[in-house]
């Protein structure tokens, strides 16, 4: 990937990084462990990000 990224592209990449976070511990506690994993979790090497 290019070292110099445009600002809109960087914003889109930041959104993808925020989306790939694990589920917070308080959510697991509040739902009594019915929600344990994030189904939209993405591995940064395996999955390609289409941000353009």
CORCORZI-V818453 format. One record per residue. N is the residue number from 1. PHI is phi in degrees with one decimal (* if undefined). PSI is psi as a letter, one per 40 degrees, with the letter a starting at -180 (* if undefined). OMEGA is omega as a letter, one per 40 degrees, with the letter a starting at -180 (none if undefined). Layout:
# CORCORZI-V818453
N,PHI,PSI,OMEGA  N,PHI,PSI,OMEGA
This chain:
# CORCORZI-V818453
1,*,i,a  2,-66.6,i,i  3,-71.4,d,i  4,-94.4,h,a  5,-106.9,i,i  6,-73.6,i,a  7,-63.3,d,i  8,-63.9,d,i  9,-66.1,d,i  10,-65.0,d,i  11,-64.2,d,i  12,-65.8,d,i  13,-67.4,d,i  14,-64.8,d,i  15,-62.7,d,i  16,-65.9,d,i  17,-68.3,d,i  18,-68.7,d,a  19,-71.4,d,a  20,-92.0,e,i  21,-75.5,i,i  22,-73.4,i,i  23,-71.4,h,i  24,-63.7,i,a  25,-65.4,d,a  26,-70.3,d,i  27,-69.9,d,i  28,-62.6,d,i  29,-68.8,d,a  30,-68.8,d,a  31,-92.1,e,a  32,53.6,f,i  33,65.0,e,i  34,-77.0,d,i  35,-103.8,h,a  36,-114.9,d,a  37,-121.3,i,i  38,-88.4,h,a  39,-70.0,e,a  40,-97.8,e,i  41,-64.1,h,a  42,-129.5,h,i  43,-82.7,h,a  44,-70.6,d,i  45,-92.8,d,a  46,-74.1,d,a  47,-102.9,h,i  48,-83.6,i,i  49,-103.9,h,a  50,-90.2,g,a  51,-110.6,e,i  52,82.1,*,none
